[in-house]
Amino acid sequence: MREPLLHLAEDGRATITLQRPLHHHRLHREDLMALQAHFHALAASPSARVLVITSSGPVFCSGFHLGELEEADAASADPQLFEHTVDALEALSLPTVARLNGSVYGGATDLALACDFRIGATGMELRMPAARLGLHYYASGLQRYVSRVGLQAAKRLFLLAQPVTDEELLRIGYLDQLVPPADLDAATDNVVQALLAGAPMALQGMKLSLNDTARG
């Protein structure tokens, strides 16, 4: 088990791979700090054009490691580390794609939602259990949900805390595409190639303007 790995190809495609398969790629504090470092490096790299975030196995990510919420040294760390990490992903100027090889749970649902495009594999599901765990979700995540999938869909996902099927995720707009697992790489590559074919500055400027517009 290791921290997320960043790879930057010659064509400008960057890939971040989550690497905790034994725990369904749950995110620890060190993983979040590594992700922030990767985002900072990509923002400063003139050769980075597109970012893909993915993992392996039946689960894309199981969210934040809840056992670390009550760590004794939490006061010395950033108490909003997860929120700040997801916000940093959304703030990246280069286009981002979530390659969802499997199900998404908890905070991972917002990590994927912070990407510009989400391509899911059939058989995946989503569940946001914050209400069942007695947790009030952070404000920027709630805003992201409402602006991307709408108020009623956000209420359903957060307040009911029930599993949502792959077809329903496509219907409400959480997923841009839903494909068989065997076609996931090809579908992701099609989106990446379309983004690489665009003018970088135009793409980045319009992405930021569209996100600003969605936030009002």
Backbone torsions as a table, in degrees:
resi	resn	phi	psi	omega
1	MET	NA	128.3	-178.1
2	ARG	-136.1	172.4	176.3
3	GLU	-72.7	162.3	180.0
4	PRO	-54.0	139.5	-176.2
5	LEU	-104.8	133.2	177.3
6	LEU	-106.7	132.3	174.6
7	HIS	-131.1	131.8	178.7
8	LEU	-116.9	116.7	-179.1
9	ALA	-84.2	166.6	-177.3
10	GLU	-64.9	-27.7	-178.6
11	ASP	-81.7	0.7	178.4
12	GLY	97.6	1.0	178.0
13	ARG	-83.3	119.4	176.3
14	ALA	-102.4	141.9	178.7
15	THR	-130.4	127.5	172.0
16	ILE	-108.8	124.1	-177.8
17	THR	-114.5	123.4	175.2
18	LEU	-73.6	144.5	-167.5
19	GLN	-136.7	45.4	173.7
20	ARG	-126.4	63.3	-174.4
21	PRO	-61.9	-32.1	-178.4
22	LEU	-65.3	-23.9	178.2
23	HIS	-117.2	31.5	177.9
24	HIS	53.8	37.6	174.4
25	HIS	58.3	37.4	175.2
26	ARG	-66.1	155.3	-174.0
27	LEU	-103.9	122.6	174.4
28	HIS	-96.0	170.8	-179.9
29	ARG	-57.9	-40.7	-179.5
30	GLU	-66.3	-30.8	176.4
31	ASP	-67.3	-41.8	179.5
32	LEU	-65.0	-39.9	177.6
33	MET	-65.7	-37.3	177.3
34	ALA	-66.5	-40.8	177.8
35	LEU	-61.4	-43.8	178.5
36	GLN	-61.6	-39.9	178.1
37	ALA	-64.2	-40.2	178.1
38	HIS	-64.0	-43.4	180.0
39	PHE	-62.6	-40.3	178.8
40	HIS	-63.8	-42.1	-179.9
41	ALA	-65.4	-40.2	179.9
42	LEU	-67.9	-38.2	179.2
43	ALA	-63.2	-29.5	-177.9
44	ALA	-93.1	-4.5	-175.8
45	SER	-92.8	120.1	178.0
46	PRO	-71.2	-16.5	-177.1
47	SER	-92.1	-14.8	-179.7
48	ALA	-75.7	126.4	-176.5
49	ARG	-115.7	-37.2	-176.4
50	VAL	-144.3	143.0	177.0
51	LEU	-117.6	131.1	172.6
52	VAL	-114.5	131.8	175.6
53	ILE	-113.1	130.6	-176.7
54	THR	-154.3	-178.1	173.2
55	SER	-154.0	-152.9	-179.8
56	SER	-140.8	160.0	176.8
57	GLY	90.4	-169.9	-174.1
58	PRO	-78.2	-9.7	-179.7
59	VAL	-126.5	127.6	175.1
60	PHE	-69.2	-50.3	179.0
61	CYS	-166.6	138.8	-179.5
62	SER	-97.4	11.6	175.3
63	GLY	90.3	-165.2	-176.3
64	PHE	-75.1	144.6	177.5
65	HIS	-69.4	102.3	-173.6
66	LEU	-63.0	-25.0	178.9
67	GLY	-63.3	-19.0	-179.3
68	GLU	-89.9	-4.0	179.3
69	LEU	-64.9	-31.3	-175.4
70	GLU	-109.0	23.1	180.0
71	GLU	-60.4	143.7	-178.5
72	ALA	-63.0	-30.3	-177.4
73	ASP	-95.3	14.7	-177.2
74	ALA	-59.8	-32.4	-177.7
75	ALA	-65.2	-26.1	-179.0
76	SER	-85.9	-11.1	178.9
77	ALA	-103.0	177.2	177.2
78	ASP	-73.0	111.5	-178.1
79	PRO	-67.4	-13.9	178.5
80	GLN	-114.8	35.2	-173.6
81	LEU	-60.8	-43.1	-178.9
82	PHE	-64.9	-48.9	179.3
83	GLU	-57.0	-45.2	-178.6
84	HIS	-66.0	-33.2	179.2
85	THR	-68.0	-45.7	179.8
86	VAL	-66.4	-40.7	178.1
87	ASP	-62.5	-36.2	178.5
88	ALA	-66.5	-34.8	176.6
89	LEU	-65.2	-46.5	179.5
90	GLU	-62.9	-34.1	-176.1
91	ALA	-76.1	-11.8	178.1
92	LEU	-57.5	136.4	-179.3
93	SER	-77.3	-29.2	180.0
94	LEU	-75.4	147.6	-179.9
95	PRO	-62.7	148.6	-176.4
96	THR	-130.3	145.2	-178.0
97	VAL	-132.1	129.4	174.0
98	ALA	-96.6	114.9	175.7
99	ARG	-92.4	97.4	-171.4
100	LEU	-91.4	91.9	-179.3
101	ASN	-70.8	-14.6	-178.0
102	GLY	-163.2	-163.4	-172.8
103	SER	-68.3	158.4	179.3
104	VAL	-127.4	136.8	-176.8
105	TYR	-134.2	149.2	173.1
106	GLY	56.0	-134.5	-177.4
107	GLY	-62.1	-21.6	178.0
108	ALA	-63.5	-26.7	178.0
109	THR	-64.0	-34.3	178.5
110	ASP	-80.3	-33.6	175.6
111	LEU	-57.8	-45.0	178.2
112	ALA	-68.8	-37.7	-178.1
113	LEU	-67.3	-24.8	178.3
114	ALA	-72.7	-14.2	175.8
115	CYS	-78.9	159.3	-178.8
116	ASP	-75.8	-30.0	-179.6
117	PHE	-137.9	146.0	179.3
118	ARG	-131.7	121.6	179.4
119	ILE	-116.1	118.6	-174.9
120	GLY	-109.6	154.1	176.0
121	ALA	-94.5	138.0	179.4
122	THR	-56.4	143.7	-178.2
123	GLY	98.1	-13.0	178.9
124	MET	-74.0	161.9	172.9
125	GLU	-141.3	167.0	177.0
126	LEU	-127.0	140.6	172.9
127	ARG	-146.4	130.2	176.8
128	MET	-113.5	96.8	-171.9
129	PRO	-91.4	16.3	-174.2
130	ALA	-53.4	-44.5	-177.7
131	ALA	-63.3	-36.1	179.1
132	ARG	-71.1	-25.4	-178.1
133	LEU	-93.9	-1.0	-179.6
134	GLY	76.0	26.7	-177.9
135	LEU	-108.5	133.9	173.2
136	HIS	-93.2	119.0	-174.3
137	TYR	-68.3	152.0	-177.0
138	TYR	-69.9	153.1	-169.0
139	ALA	-63.3	-42.3	-176.5
140	SER	-66.1	-31.4	176.7
141	GLY	-68.6	-42.3	177.2
142	LEU	-61.9	-42.6	179.0
143	GLN	-62.8	-40.0	-179.6
144	ARG	-63.1	-43.4	179.2
145	TYR	-61.7	-48.0	-177.4
146	VAL	-63.8	-40.5	-177.0
147	SER	-72.4	-24.2	-175.5
148	ARG	-100.5	-37.3	-177.7
149	VAL	-117.6	-6.4	178.2
150	GLY	96.8	158.5	-175.0
151	LEU	-63.9	-47.7	-174.4
152	GLN	-67.1	-39.9	177.0
153	ALA	-65.1	-38.2	178.4
154	ALA	-64.6	-40.5	177.5
155	LYS	-62.2	-42.5	179.7
156	ARG	-61.0	-45.7	-176.4
157	LEU	-68.3	-41.1	-176.2
158	PHE	-84.6	-45.0	-172.4
159	LEU	-80.5	-36.9	178.6
160	LEU	-81.6	-31.2	177.7
161	ALA	56.6	34.5	-180.0
162	GLN	-101.2	153.7	176.4
163	PRO	-62.1	142.2	179.2
164	VAL	-119.0	130.9	-174.7
165	THR	-76.1	166.0	-179.4
166	ASP	-60.9	-43.7	-179.4
167	GLU	-64.4	-37.7	178.5
168	GLU	-68.9	-36.3	177.0
169	LEU	-62.9	-36.1	175.9
170	LEU	-69.4	-40.3	-176.9
171	ARG	-64.7	-41.0	-176.4
172	ILE	-84.1	-2.9	177.0
173	GLY	91.0	6.5	175.5
174	TYR	-67.3	-40.5	176.2
175	LEU	-99.8	141.3	172.1
176	ASP	-86.2	-34.0	177.9
177	GLN	-143.2	149.2	174.1
178	LEU	-130.7	119.0	-174.7
179	VAL	-134.6	158.8	173.7
180	PRO	-59.7	149.7	-179.2
181	PRO	-51.8	-35.3	-178.9
182	ALA	-66.7	-21.1	-177.9
183	ASP	-102.2	3.4	-174.0
184	LEU	-64.4	-43.2	-179.5
185	ASP	-63.7	-43.0	-178.9
186	ALA	-65.8	-41.2	179.5
187	ALA	-65.6	-40.6	177.7
188	THR	-64.7	-43.1	-179.0
189	ASP	-64.3	-35.5	177.9
190	ASN	-61.3	-42.5	178.6
191	VAL	-67.4	-44.4	-179.6
192	VAL	-60.4	-44.6	-178.7
193	GLN	-65.5	-37.2	176.7
194	ALA	-63.1	-38.9	178.8
195	LEU	-71.0	-38.8	178.5
196	LEU	-66.5	-24.3	-179.9
197	ALA	-78.3	-14.1	-179.9
198	GLY	-82.5	163.5	176.0
199	ALA	-75.1	121.0	-172.5
200	PRO	-53.8	-48.3	-176.5
201	MET	-66.5	-37.7	178.3
202	ALA	-65.7	-45.3	179.0
203	LEU	-59.9	-47.2	-177.2
204	GLN	-65.3	-42.7	-179.8
205	GLY	-64.9	-43.0	-179.9
206	MET	-69.1	-35.7	177.0
207	LYS	-59.3	-50.0	-178.4
208	LEU	-64.5	-37.8	179.8
209	SER	-68.0	-40.2	178.7
210	LEU	-64.8	-41.4	177.9
211	ASN	-65.5	-39.6	176.7
212	ASP	-62.7	-41.5	179.1
213	THR	-63.4	-41.3	179.2
214	ALA	-63.3	-30.9	178.8
215	ARG	-85.3	0.6	177.5
216	GLY	83.0	NA	NA
